[in-house]
Amino acid sequence: MFLSCSLSPQDEREVNAYFKNITEFYDVQTFTVNIPGVPDDEVIRILKETIPKVDGIIVLWVPRYNINGSLPSLWTVLESVLGLAKDKPVYVFYERGIALEGPLKSIGKAQIEFNRWYFSNSEEHERLCSWVRWIKEDIERKKVEDFWKGVATVGSILLAGLGIFGLGVLCGRASKQDSDKK
């Protein structure tokens, strides 16, 4: 899974570390692009190479800019959209205070609100863990569906090929029978 998240030191220690621990506990391997000082065009190149190879994207949206309500980092939005463009499921965990408006409201199969001040609360922790378990199961379902779609596609191609081959054989026989009658 690609983990799209904020890069501020406070978020790294609190939010990213918390979710990384949960995902690792449920054997959901995550990685992120965290390359300070790398030019934006290089980060885009890395994202274009990386996102097609992952099973899905988990987004951690934390407030970064305050414009008519808090907005997440623009990078997390970009990474989400790249995932959607590559038919990758996107799962959004957003911190209380994020304004889910416009496209932000629609990105992701699930939008789960969290509050970092309640990470130590056992009920809140279990709620977030249950979402990570659901994400893992959803990814497994998608892999099975994609496998059977691939089988169906190959089957269709083989049937079409056999149909064309069979039609060619029938036409060849009909042509031979016509020439034999003459």
Buried (B, 14 or more C-beta within 10 A) or exposed (E): BBBBBBBBEEBBEBBBEBBBEBBEEEEBEBEBBEEEEEEEEEBEEEBEEBBEEBBBBBBBBBBBEEEEEBBBBEBBBBBBBBBBEEEBBBBBBBBEBBBBEEEBEEBBEEBBEBEBEBBEEEEBBEEBBEBBEBBBEBBEEBEEEEEEEEEEEEEEEEEEEEEEEEEEEEEEEEEEEEEEEE
